[in-house]
Amino acid sequence: MNSIVIIFLLVDAVALLLVSRRWAPLPLLVGTCYIPAYLNIDLGPFHFTAVRILIAVGLVRMILRQEFPVRQINSLDRAMIAWVAWLLFSGFFHKDPSSAFIYRIGLVYDACGIYVLIRSFCRNLEDINGVCQLTAILLAPLAMEMINEKIMVKNLFSILGGGDIPLIREGKVRANGPFAHPILAGTAGAVCLPMMIGLWHLHRKAALIGIASCIIIIFSSASSGPILSAMAGIFALSLWHYRYLIPFLQRWAIPGYVALDLYMKDPAYFIIARIDLAGGSTSWYRCRLIQSAIEHLSEWWLTGTDYTRHWMWVVVNWSPNHTDITSHYIQMGVVGGLPLLLLFMYVLFMGFNGVTKALQNEDNNLPNSQFMIWALGASLFAHTATFVSVSYFDQSFVFIYLTLAAISSASTIFIKNQNLKWDNPQFSSIKNLAISSNRSNNGLLTNHPQDKISLFSRQKIR
């Protein structure tokens, strides 16, 4: 890290300690969006990126201010705990357990750090919407830098360290901003797009800024993957008005895949290889990697493997023992075998289950709030689709665990906090009267402009 990064990081860390809980996610997101992950401080075998340093500061803040997450462990929290437990345990079965354990400590620290902090900062629906609004605002300067990088063929983040010339493929400039690769930069915009659309009825200005920024980021990356991720998120978002079709789609998803597999000469997942939306796509390589992982299943199925170099012909500069693993699912398998892969998929499944719980417990007279919760699920779906062909190896991991934490908080909020006072017997008659009166008046008690939730409202949050 040079002096500019150190000063910027110190200011960001101090802000994280001093700002109110409502604004606490801002410094974390600033470190994610504006400080490259390849800038780090090495302490022995440990590498502290800007995000990791901010996580440490955030945990100190949480302890000092007693801002612990809501004291109710839900199913998504338990799924995260199970995933972490096997991730750490599987390291003892690798050739160098100490190095494997240190690597896993880093993964656990990253994932649980962001997850716990966002869970502690988001105590109500307004906090969740506030995080989305902050993300929209912070993506705007990033979008401007990336479109400038694409036009001027110069990465402005090079003043912090690193190269200043972006990747160019088939004559197209692929901007990456502070991220490690253009695909990851575009993916960050793609997975945030559903959340930005979800803000539309709650804070339209922030939604417009966020939507425009996400589209610019996707365009500037000049990659097919982010476009497909955005399409997946928008598809999930469009099902909001057709929610009754979800069971039908779930029921026929596997039979549909089997039918496609019988129809195609190659395995069904090779349909991805036929998609090239930005030119020069490497989608065939990604499909071949999946096939190769299946062919070598016996090598990694239990606890992972330390050698994948023979799986593919691509050499990576960070390890002589591995090929380029471009799928987050396969990466989970390489690190901890099928158990870790299945547990990670279970975490994602419980994330979708959390969305269902939040919608079931939310007041039916607040459709705008429900749509925001649905947008979180659509963002999670975009991540789920992206993991097939992209592995998060830089600070982009923040967005998946932020999304999971927001969903976890939403499900906990509506199960416990929002309805806690109504569980008291002395309020039962008032509750029934309010519900019956609201229904008789067609929801006039709640459908008011004042119900809009804004990060910049004057209402005080304890």
GUFI-810425 format. One line per field, with one value per residue (C-alpha): residue number from 1; x, y, z; residue in three letters; chain. Coordinates in steps of 0.25 Angstrom, whole numbers, plus 5000, padded with zeros to 4 digits. Layout:
N
num	(NUM | ...)
px	(X | ...)
py	(Y | ...)
pz	(Z | ...)
residu	(ALA | ...)
chaine	(A | ...)
END
This chain:
462
num	(1 | 2 | 3 | 4 | 5 | 6 | 7 | 8 | 9 | 10 | 11 | 12 | 13 | 14 | 15 | 16 | 17 | 18 | 19 | 20 | 21 | 22 | 23 | 24 | 25 | 26 | 27 | 28 | 29 | 30 | 31 | 32 | 33 | 34 | 35 | 36 | 37 | 38 | 39 | 40 | 41 | 42 | 43 | 44 | 45 | 46 | 47 | 48 | 49 | 50 | 51 | 52 | 53 | 54 | 55 | 56 | 57 | 58 | 59 | 60 | 61 | 62 | 63 | 64 | 65 | 66 | 67 | 68 | 69 | 70 | 71 | 72 | 73 | 74 | 75 | 76 | 77 | 78 | 79 | 80 | 81 | 82 | 83 | 84 | 85 | 86 | 87 | 88 | 89 | 90 | 91 | 92 | 93 | 94 | 95 | 96 | 97 | 98 | 99 | 100 | 101 | 102 | 103 | 104 | 105 | 106 | 107 | 108 | 109 | 110 | 111 | 112 | 113 | 114 | 115 | 116 | 117 | 118 | 119 | 120 | 121 | 122 | 123 | 124 | 125 | 126 | 127 | 128 | 129 | 130 | 131 | 132 | 133 | 134 | 135 | 136 | 137 | 138 | 139 | 140 | 141 | 142 | 143 | 144 | 145 | 146 | 147 | 148 | 149 | 150 | 151 | 152 | 153 | 154 | 155 | 156 | 157 | 158 | 159 | 160 | 161 | 162 | 163 | 164 | 165 | 166 | 167 | 168 | 169 | 170 | 171 | 172 | 173 | 174 | 175 | 176 | 177 | 178 | 179 | 180 | 181 | 182 | 183 | 184 | 185 | 186 | 187 | 188 | 189 | 190 | 191 | 192 | 193 | 194 | 195 | 196 | 197 | 198 | 199 | 200 | 201 | 202 | 203 | 204 | 205 | 206 | 207 | 208 | 209 | 210 | 211 | 212 | 213 | 214 | 215 | 216 | 217 | 218 | 219 | 220 | 221 | 222 | 223 | 224 | 225 | 226 | 227 | 228 | 229 | 230 | 231 | 232 | 233 | 234 | 235 | 236 | 237 | 238 | 239 | 240 | 241 | 242 | 243 | 244 | 245 | 246 | 247 | 248 | 249 | 250 | 251 | 252 | 253 | 254 | 255 | 256 | 257 | 258 | 259 | 260 | 261 | 262 | 263 | 264 | 265 | 266 | 267 | 268 | 269 | 270 | 271 | 272 | 273 | 274 | 275 | 276 | 277 | 278 | 279 | 280 | 281 | 282 | 283 | 284 | 285 | 286 | 287 | 288 | 289 | 290 | 291 | 292 | 293 | 294 | 295 | 296 | 297 | 298 | 299 | 300 | 301 | 302 | 303 | 304 | 305 | 306 | 307 | 308 | 309 | 310 | 311 | 312 | 313 | 314 | 315 | 316 | 317 | 318 | 319 | 320 | 321 | 322 | 323 | 324 | 325 | 326 | 327 | 328 | 329 | 330 | 331 | 332 | 333 | 334 | 335 | 336 | 337 | 338 | 339 | 340 | 341 | 342 | 343 | 344 | 345 | 346 | 347 | 348 | 349 | 350 | 351 | 352 | 353 | 354 | 355 | 356 | 357 | 358 | 359 | 360 | 361 | 362 | 363 | 364 | 365 | 366 | 367 | 368 | 369 | 370 | 371 | 372 | 373 | 374 | 375 | 376 | 377 | 378 | 379 | 380 | 381 | 382 | 383 | 384 | 385 | 386 | 387 | 388 | 389 | 390 | 391 | 392 | 393 | 394 | 395 | 396 | 397 | 398 | 399 | 400 | 401 | 402 | 403 | 404 | 405 | 406 | 407 | 408 | 409 | 410 | 411 | 412 | 413 | 414 | 415 | 416 | 417 | 418 | 419 | 420 | 421 | 422 | 423 | 424 | 425 | 426 | 427 | 428 | 429 | 430 | 431 | 432 | 433 | 434 | 435 | 436 | 437 | 438 | 439 | 440 | 441 | 442 | 443 | 444 | 445 | 446 | 447 | 448 | 449 | 450 | 451 | 452 | 453 | 454 | 455 | 456 | 457 | 458 | 459 | 460 | 461 | 462)
px	(5000 | 5005 | 5003 | 4990 | 4984 | 4988 | 4983 | 4970 | 4968 | 4971 | 4960 | 4951 | 4954 | 4952 | 4938 | 4934 | 4937 | 4930 | 4918 | 4904 | 4900 | 4891 | 4903 | 4913 | 4911 | 4917 | 4932 | 4931 | 4925 | 4935 | 4946 | 4940 | 4937 | 4949 | 4961 | 4967 | 4968 | 4983 | 4987 | 4989 | 4998 | 5006 | 5007 | 5014 | 5006 | 4993 | 4989 | 4981 | 4974 | 4966 | 4953 | 4959 | 4965 | 4951 | 4944 | 4954 | 4950 | 4936 | 4936 | 4943 | 4932 | 4922 | 4928 | 4930 | 4916 | 4909 | 4903 | 4902 | 4892 | 4878 | 4879 | 4871 | 4879 | 4871 | 4872 | 4882 | 4891 | 4891 | 4895 | 4906 | 4911 | 4911 | 4918 | 4929 | 4931 | 4933 | 4942 | 4951 | 4951 | 4954 | 4967 | 4973 | 4972 | 4981 | 4996 | 5000 | 4990 | 4996 | 4995 | 4981 | 4976 | 4982 | 4975 | 4962 | 4963 | 4964 | 4951 | 4944 | 4948 | 4944 | 4930 | 4926 | 4932 | 4923 | 4911 | 4912 | 4914 | 4903 | 4894 | 4898 | 4896 | 4882 | 4872 | 4860 | 4855 | 4859 | 4873 | 4873 | 4868 | 4878 | 4889 | 4883 | 4883 | 4897 | 4901 | 4894 | 4901 | 4915 | 4914 | 4912 | 4926 | 4931 | 4922 | 4928 | 4942 | 4940 | 4933 | 4945 | 4955 | 4948 | 4948 | 4962 | 4968 | 4974 | 4970 | 4970 | 4972 | 4986 | 4990 | 4987 | 4996 | 4995 | 4994 | 4988 | 4985 | 4972 | 4970 | 4967 | 4960 | 4957 | 4958 | 4949 | 4954 | 4950 | 4950 | 4952 | 4953 | 4958 | 4954 | 4963 | 4957 | 4946 | 4937 | 4937 | 4935 | 4923 | 4918 | 4918 | 4908 | 4900 | 4897 | 4893 | 4884 | 4872 | 4874 | 4874 | 4861 | 4855 | 4858 | 4849 | 4836 | 4843 | 4854 | 4853 | 4865 | 4874 | 4868 | 4871 | 4885 | 4887 | 4881 | 4889 | 4902 | 4900 | 4897 | 4909 | 4918 | 4913 | 4915 | 4929 | 4933 | 4930 | 4928 | 4917 | 4916 | 4911 | 4901 | 4896 | 4896 | 4888 | 4878 | 4877 | 4874 | 4864 | 4857 | 4855 | 4851 | 4840 | 4834 | 4829 | 4815 | 4815 | 4819 | 4809 | 4818 | 4830 | 4825 | 4823 | 4837 | 4843 | 4835 | 4839 | 4854 | 4860 | 4852 | 4854 | 4869 | 4869 | 4861 | 4871 | 4882 | 4876 | 4873 | 4888 | 4900 | 4908 | 4904 | 4893 | 4902 | 4909 | 4898 | 4906 | 4917 | 4907 | 4905 | 4914 | 4908 | 4921 | 4930 | 4942 | 4935 | 4942 | 4929 | 4934 | 4945 | 4936 | 4927 | 4939 | 4944 | 4931 | 4932 | 4947 | 4943 | 4932 | 4943 | 4952 | 4942 | 4949 | 4961 | 4953 | 4939 | 4942 | 4951 | 4956 | 4969 | 4983 | 4985 | 4976 | 4987 | 4984 | 4969 | 4971 | 4982 | 4982 | 4993 | 4991 | 5002 | 4999 | 5000 | 5008 | 4998 | 4985 | 4978 | 4969 | 4956 | 4945 | 4934 | 4931 | 4924 | 4936 | 4945 | 4937 | 4939 | 4954 | 4955 | 4946 | 4940 | 4926 | 4922 | 4926 | 4920 | 4907 | 4907 | 4910 | 4898 | 4890 | 4894 | 4888 | 4876 | 4873 | 4875 | 4864 | 4856 | 4859 | 4852 | 4840 | 4839 | 4841 | 4830 | 4821 | 4823 | 4822 | 4810 | 4802 | 4798 | 4813 | 4815 | 4827 | 4834 | 4831 | 4836 | 4849 | 4850 | 4847 | 4858 | 4868 | 4864 | 4866 | 4880 | 4883 | 4878 | 4887 | 4899 | 4894 | 4894 | 4908 | 4915 | 4914 | 4924 | 4931 | 4939 | 4940 | 4954 | 4955 | 4946 | 4934 | 4931 | 4925 | 4913 | 4909 | 4910 | 4904 | 4892 | 4891 | 4892 | 4881 | 4872 | 4875 | 4872 | 4859 | 4854 | 4858 | 4852 | 4838 | 4838 | 4843 | 4845 | 4833 | 4823 | 4829 | 4819 | 4807 | 4810 | 4807 | 4793 | 4789 | 4791 | 4783 | 4770 | 4776 | 4783 | 4771 | 4763 | 4774 | 4775 | 4759 | 4759 | 4770 | 4763 | 4750 | 4757 | 4764 | 4778 | 4776 | 4783 | 4796 | 4796 | 4801 | 4813 | 4819 | 4821 | 4833 | 4846 | 4858 | 4872 | 4871 | 4858 | 4858 | 4852 | 4862 | 4866 | 4871)
py	(5000 | 5014 | 5026 | 5030 | 5017 | 5017 | 5031 | 5028 | 5015 | 5022 | 5032 | 5021 | 5013 | 5025 | 5028 | 5013 | 5015 | 5028 | 5029 | 5025 | 5010 | 5015 | 5020 | 5009 | 5001 | 5013 | 5011 | 4996 | 4999 | 5010 | 5000 | 4990 | 4999 | 5008 | 5000 | 4989 | 4975 | 4974 | 4985 | 4978 | 4978 | 4965 | 4960 | 4947 | 4937 | 4946 | 4956 | 4968 | 4975 | 4988 | 4980 | 4971 | 4983 | 4990 | 4977 | 4977 | 4991 | 4988 | 4976 | 4985 | 4996 | 4985 | 4980 | 4994 | 4999 | 4986 | 4986 | 4971 | 4964 | 4961 | 4950 | 4940 | 4929 | 4926 | 4915 | 4923 | 4926 | 4911 | 4908 | 4918 | 4911 | 4897 | 4902 | 4909 | 4897 | 4887 | 4898 | 4898 | 4883 | 4879 | 4886 | 4876 | 4865 | 4873 | 4871 | 4884 | 4885 | 4898 | 4906 | 4900 | 4904 | 4918 | 4920 | 4915 | 4925 | 4936 | 4931 | 4929 | 4943 | 4950 | 4943 | 4943 | 4957 | 4963 | 4954 | 4958 | 4973 | 4974 | 4966 | 4975 | 4988 | 4984 | 4984 | 4988 | 4989 | 5003 | 4999 | 4989 | 4999 | 5009 | 4999 | 4998 | 5013 | 5014 | 5004 | 5012 | 5025 | 5018 | 5011 | 5024 | 5029 | 5015 | 5015 | 5028 | 5023 | 5010 | 5017 | 5027 | 5015 | 5009 | 5022 | 5027 | 5013 | 5016 | 5011 | 5023 | 5013 | 5011 | 5023 | 5014 | 5003 | 4993 | 4994 | 5006 | 4999 | 4991 | 4978 | 4978 | 4966 | 4967 | 4982 | 4984 | 4991 | 4983 | 4992 | 4986 | 4998 | 4994 | 4979 | 4968 | 4965 | 4972 | 4960 | 4962 | 4977 | 4975 | 4964 | 4974 | 4983 | 4972 | 4965 | 4979 | 4983 | 4975 | 4983 | 4996 | 4993 | 4989 | 5003 | 5009 | 5010 | 5014 | 5024 | 5027 | 5036 | 5026 | 5015 | 5023 | 5026 | 5011 | 5005 | 5015 | 5012 | 4997 | 4997 | 5006 | 4996 | 4984 | 4991 | 4996 | 4982 | 4977 | 4963 | 4953 | 4947 | 4960 | 4962 | 4948 | 4950 | 4963 | 4955 | 4945 | 4955 | 4963 | 4949 | 4946 | 4960 | 4959 | 4947 | 4957 | 4958 | 4943 | 4937 | 4926 | 4920 | 4918 | 4904 | 4900 | 4904 | 4897 | 4884 | 4884 | 4890 | 4876 | 4869 | 4880 | 4879 | 4864 | 4866 | 4876 | 4866 | 4855 | 4865 | 4870 | 4862 | 4869 | 4870 | 4880 | 4890 | 4892 | 4901 | 4912 | 4910 | 4915 | 4928 | 4940 | 4953 | 4962 | 4955 | 4946 | 4939 | 4927 | 4920 | 4907 | 4906 | 4908 | 4897 | 4888 | 4891 | 4886 | 4873 | 4871 | 4873 | 4862 | 4853 | 4855 | 4854 | 4843 | 4852 | 4863 | 4858 | 4856 | 4867 | 4874 | 4873 | 4881 | 4878 | 4882 | 4885 | 4873 | 4876 | 4887 | 4893 | 4907 | 4911 | 4921 | 4930 | 4929 | 4914 | 4903 | 4892 | 4898 | 4901 | 4913 | 4910 | 4919 | 4913 | 4917 | 4904 | 4896 | 4904 | 4900 | 4886 | 4888 | 4894 | 4885 | 4874 | 4870 | 4873 | 4887 | 4889 | 4884 | 4892 | 4905 | 4901 | 4899 | 4913 | 4919 | 4910 | 4915 | 4929 | 4927 | 4921 | 4933 | 4942 | 4933 | 4935 | 4950 | 4951 | 4942 | 4950 | 4964 | 4972 | 4970 | 4984 | 4988 | 4983 | 4993 | 4987 | 4973 | 4976 | 4981 | 4967 | 4960 | 4968 | 4963 | 4949 | 4953 | 4958 | 4945 | 4937 | 4946 | 4941 | 4927 | 4927 | 4934 | 4924 | 4914 | 4921 | 4931 | 4930 | 4942 | 4943 | 4958 | 4968 | 4964 | 4954 | 4965 | 4966 | 4952 | 4952 | 4965 | 4960 | 4948 | 4956 | 4966 | 4954 | 4948 | 4961 | 4962 | 4949 | 4951 | 4965 | 4960 | 4948 | 4954 | 4969 | 4975 | 4966 | 4965 | 4975 | 4969 | 4956 | 4962 | 4958 | 4972 | 4976 | 4965 | 4972 | 4985 | 4976 | 4970 | 4983 | 4989 | 4978 | 4977 | 4993 | 4993 | 4982 | 4989 | 5002 | 4995 | 4997 | 5012 | 5011 | 5007 | 5012 | 5026 | 5033 | 5034 | 5019 | 5022 | 5018 | 5027 | 5027 | 5042 | 5043 | 5050 | 5038 | 5034 | 5019 | 5014)
pz	(5000 | 4997 | 5005 | 4998 | 5001 | 5015 | 5018 | 5011 | 5019 | 5032 | 5029 | 5025 | 5038 | 5047 | 5040 | 5042 | 5057 | 5059 | 5050 | 5054 | 5052 | 5041 | 5033 | 5037 | 5025 | 5017 | 5020 | 5017 | 5004 | 5001 | 5004 | 4994 | 4983 | 4983 | 4989 | 4980 | 4987 | 4982 | 4991 | 5005 | 5017 | 5020 | 5034 | 5033 | 5026 | 5027 | 5016 | 5021 | 5009 | 5012 | 5013 | 5024 | 5032 | 5031 | 5036 | 5048 | 5051 | 5049 | 5059 | 5069 | 5067 | 5069 | 5082 | 5088 | 5084 | 5088 | 5074 | 5073 | 5063 | 5067 | 5077 | 5069 | 5061 | 5049 | 5039 | 5030 | 5041 | 5045 | 5030 | 5030 | 5043 | 5037 | 5024 | 5033 | 5041 | 5030 | 5023 | 5035 | 5037 | 5023 | 5023 | 5032 | 5021 | 5011 | 5009 | 5017 | 5028 | 5033 | 5020 | 5017 | 5031 | 5029 | 5015 | 5021 | 5033 | 5022 | 5015 | 5028 | 5033 | 5020 | 5019 | 5034 | 5036 | 5025 | 5029 | 5044 | 5042 | 5032 | 5042 | 5053 | 5045 | 5039 | 5050 | 5042 | 5028 | 5028 | 5030 | 5019 | 5010 | 5014 | 5011 | 4997 | 4995 | 5000 | 4990 | 4979 | 4982 | 4983 | 4970 | 4962 | 4963 | 4960 | 4948 | 4943 | 4945 | 4938 | 4926 | 4926 | 4926 | 4914 | 4906 | 4910 | 4912 | 4925 | 4939 | 4949 | 4961 | 4956 | 4965 | 4976 | 4971 | 4959 | 4944 | 4937 | 4924 | 4924 | 4917 | 4902 | 4895 | 4880 | 4880 | 4892 | 4904 | 4917 | 4929 | 4942 | 4952 | 4965 | 4963 | 4959 | 4946 | 4937 | 4939 | 4954 | 4952 | 4943 | 4952 | 4964 | 4955 | 4950 | 4964 | 4970 | 4959 | 4965 | 4978 | 4971 | 4963 | 4977 | 4982 | 4971 | 4979 | 4992 | 4988 | 4973 | 4972 | 4978 | 4969 | 4956 | 4960 | 4964 | 4951 | 4942 | 4950 | 4949 | 4934 | 4931 | 4939 | 4932 | 4918 | 4922 | 4926 | 4912 | 4917 | 4914 | 4928 | 4935 | 4924 | 4927 | 4942 | 4940 | 4931 | 4942 | 4953 | 4944 | 4941 | 4956 | 4958 | 4947 | 4954 | 4965 | 4958 | 4955 | 4968 | 4967 | 4956 | 4965 | 4970 | 4955 | 4951 | 4963 | 4959 | 4945 | 4946 | 4947 | 4937 | 4928 | 4930 | 4927 | 4915 | 4910 | 4913 | 4905 | 4893 | 4893 | 4888 | 4899 | 4913 | 4916 | 4923 | 4909 | 4905 | 4912 | 4902 | 4891 | 4898 | 4894 | 4896 | 4897 | 4887 | 4890 | 4901 | 4908 | 4911 | 4905 | 4914 | 4926 | 4921 | 4919 | 4933 | 4939 | 4931 | 4935 | 4950 | 4948 | 4941 | 4953 | 4964 | 4971 | 4973 | 4981 | 4985 | 5000 | 5005 | 4993 | 4985 | 4985 | 4970 | 4958 | 4948 | 4940 | 4939 | 4928 | 4919 | 4925 | 4934 | 4946 | 4951 | 4966 | 4967 | 4959 | 4965 | 4960 | 4947 | 4945 | 4953 | 4948 | 4955 | 4970 | 4972 | 4967 | 4975 | 4987 | 4983 | 4981 | 4995 | 5003 | 4994 | 4992 | 5006 | 5005 | 4992 | 4997 | 5009 | 5001 | 4992 | 5005 | 5010 | 4997 | 4998 | 5012 | 5007 | 4997 | 5009 | 5017 | 5006 | 5007 | 5022 | 5021 | 5011 | 5019 | 5032 | 5025 | 5026 | 5013 | 5012 | 5009 | 4995 | 4993 | 5005 | 5000 | 4986 | 4992 | 5000 | 4986 | 4980 | 4990 | 4986 | 4971 | 4974 | 4981 | 4969 | 4960 | 4970 | 4969 | 4954 | 4953 | 4962 | 4950 | 4942 | 4951 | 4964 | 4974 | 4977 | 4980 | 4988 | 4980 | 4991 | 4999 | 4991 | 4993 | 5008 | 5009 | 5001 | 5010 | 5023 | 5018 | 5015 | 5029 | 5036 | 5028 | 5032 | 5046 | 5047 | 5043 | 5051 | 5064 | 5065 | 5056 | 5063 | 5077 | 5083 | 5077 | 5084 | 5097 | 5101 | 5105 | 5090 | 5084 | 5083 | 5078 | 5067 | 5063 | 5062 | 5054 | 5044 | 5042 | 5041 | 5031 | 5022 | 5023 | 5018 | 5007 | 5013 | 5016 | 5029 | 5023 | 5008 | 5010 | 5004 | 5018 | 5017 | 5008 | 5014 | 5012 | 5017 | 5018 | 5026 | 5039 | 5047 | 5058 | 5059 | 5072)
residu	(MET | ASN | SER | ILE | VAL | ILE | ILE | PHE | LEU | LEU | VAL | ASP | ALA | VAL | ALA | LEU | LEU | LEU | VAL | SER | ARG | ARG | TRP | ALA | PRO | LEU | PRO | LEU | LEU | VAL | GLY | THR | CYS | TYR | ILE | PRO | ALA | TYR | LEU | ASN | ILE | ASP | LEU | GLY | PRO | PHE | HIS | PHE | THR | ALA | VAL | ARG | ILE | LEU | ILE | ALA | VAL | GLY | LEU | VAL | ARG | MET | ILE | LEU | ARG | GLN | GLU | PHE | PRO | VAL | ARG | GLN | ILE | ASN | SER | LEU | ASP | ARG | ALA | MET | ILE | ALA | TRP | VAL | ALA | TRP | LEU | LEU | PHE | SER | GLY | PHE | PHE | HIS | LYS | ASP | PRO | SER | SER | ALA | PHE | ILE | TYR | ARG | ILE | GLY | LEU | VAL | TYR | ASP | ALA | CYS | GLY | ILE | TYR | VAL | LEU | ILE | ARG | SER | PHE | CYS | ARG | ASN | LEU | GLU | ASP | ILE | ASN | GLY | VAL | CYS | GLN | LEU | THR | ALA | ILE | LEU | LEU | ALA | PRO | LEU | ALA | MET | GLU | MET | ILE | ASN | GLU | LYS | ILE | MET | VAL | LYS | ASN | LEU | PHE | SER | ILE | LEU | GLY | GLY | GLY | ASP | ILE | PRO | LEU | ILE | ARG | GLU | GLY | LYS | VAL | ARG | ALA | ASN | GLY | PRO | PHE | ALA | HIS | PRO | ILE | LEU | ALA | GLY | THR | ALA | GLY | ALA | VAL | CYS | LEU | PRO | MET | MET | ILE | GLY | LEU | TRP | HIS | LEU | HIS | ARG | LYS | ALA | ALA | LEU | ILE | GLY | ILE | ALA | SER | CYS | ILE | ILE | ILE | ILE | PHE | SER | SER | ALA | SER | SER | GLY | PRO | ILE | LEU | SER | ALA | MET | ALA | GLY | ILE | PHE | ALA | LEU | SER | LEU | TRP | HIS | TYR | ARG | TYR | LEU | ILE | PRO | PHE | LEU | GLN | ARG | TRP | ALA | ILE | PRO | GLY | TYR | VAL | ALA | LEU | ASP | LEU | TYR | MET | LYS | ASP | PRO | ALA | TYR | PHE | ILE | ILE | ALA | ARG | ILE | ASP | LEU | ALA | GLY | GLY | SER | THR | SER | TRP | TYR | ARG | CYS | ARG | LEU | ILE | GLN | SER | ALA | ILE | GLU | HIS | LEU | SER | GLU | TRP | TRP | LEU | THR | GLY | THR | ASP | TYR | THR | ARG | HIS | TRP | MET | TRP | VAL | VAL | VAL | ASN | TRP | SER | PRO | ASN | HIS | THR | ASP | ILE | THR | SER | HIS | TYR | ILE | GLN | MET | GLY | VAL | VAL | GLY | GLY | LEU | PRO | LEU | LEU | LEU | LEU | PHE | MET | TYR | VAL | LEU | PHE | MET | GLY | PHE | ASN | GLY | VAL | THR | LYS | ALA | LEU | GLN | ASN | GLU | ASP | ASN | ASN | LEU | PRO | ASN | SER | GLN | PHE | MET | ILE | TRP | ALA | LEU | GLY | ALA | SER | LEU | PHE | ALA | HIS | THR | ALA | THR | PHE | VAL | SER | VAL | SER | TYR | PHE | ASP | GLN | SER | PHE | VAL | PHE | ILE | TYR | LEU | THR | LEU | ALA | ALA | ILE | SER | SER | ALA | SER | THR | ILE | PHE | ILE | LYS | ASN | GLN | ASN | LEU | LYS | TRP | ASP | ASN | PRO | GLN | PHE | SER | SER | ILE | LYS | ASN | LEU | ALA | ILE | SER | SER | ASN | ARG | SER | ASN | ASN | GLY | LEU | LEU | THR | ASN | HIS | PRO | GLN | ASP | LYS | ILE | SER | LEU | PHE | SER | ARG | GLN | LYS | ILE | ARG)
chaine	(A | A | A | A | A | A | A | A | A | A | A | A | A | A | A | A | A | A | A | A | A | A | A | A | A | A | A | A | A | A | A | A | A | A | A | A | A | A | A | A | A | A | A | A | A | A | A | A | A | A | A | A | A | A | A | A | A | A | A | A | A | A | A | A | A | A | A | A | A | A | A | A | A | A | A | A | A | A | A | A | A | A | A | A | A | A | A | A | A | A | A | A | A | A | A | A | A | A | A | A | A | A | A | A | A | A | A | A | A | A | A | A | A | A | A | A | A | A | A | A | A | A | A | A | A | A | A | A | A | A | A | A | A | A | A | A | A | A | A | A | A | A | A | A | A | A | A | A | A | A | A | A | A | A | A | A | A | A | A | A | A | A | A | A | A | A | A | A | A | A | A | A | A | A | A | A | A | A | A | A | A | A | A | A | A | A | A | A | A | A | A | A | A | A | A | A | A | A | A | A | A | A | A | A | A | A | A | A | A | A | A | A | A | A | A | A | A | A | A | A | A | A | A | A | A | A | A | A | A | A | A | A | A | A | A | A | A | A | A | A | A | A | A | A | A | A | A | A | A | A | A | A | A | A | A | A | A | A | A | A | A | A | A | A | A | A | A | A | A | A | A | A | A | A | A | A | A | A | A | A | A | A | A | A | A | A | A | A | A | A | A | A | A | A | A | A | A | A | A | A | A | A | A | A | A | A | A | A | A | A | A | A | A | A | A | A | A | A | A | A | A | A | A | A | A | A | A | A | A | A | A | A | A | A | A | A | A | A | A | A | A | A | A | A | A | A | A | A | A | A | A | A | A | A | A | A | A | A | A | A | A | A | A | A | A | A | A | A | A | A | A | A | A | A | A | A | A | A | A | A | A | A | A | A | A | A | A | A | A | A | A | A | A | A | A | A | A | A | A | A | A | A | A | A | A | A | A | A | A | A | A | A | A | A | A | A | A | A | A | A | A | A | A | A | A | A | A | A | A | A | A | A | A | A | A | A | A | A | A | A | A | A | A | A | A | A | A | A | A | A | A | A | A | A | A | A | A | A | A | A | A | A)
END
